[in-house]
Amino acid sequence: MELLFAVLGGLILGAVAHVVVPWRSTRGVLLGPVVGGVVAAVVWEALTWAGWRYDGTWIWVVALVGALLVAVVAEWVLGRRRSAADDTYFEHAKA
């Protein structure tokens, strides 16, 4: 049951990352939530396999902060790359 809550938290934090990071129109709406949910699930499982307790505070902090950070980085990098690629494309299309 805790894994479900961790994934839900990752989905919500990924959605927040989508709204906060610029270049919103250059990315898909589900990119942030999917990345956040997947990272939260993988980190949660890795930490439980490493022996961290389900009811501990740090497993929640690490899983959710890690999901948020990875979602923000993915949104930032893909948004900048898409914007740069669009600019390059439109410069070549004018010529």
Order of alpha helices (4+ residues) and beta strands (2+ residues): alpha-alpha-alpha
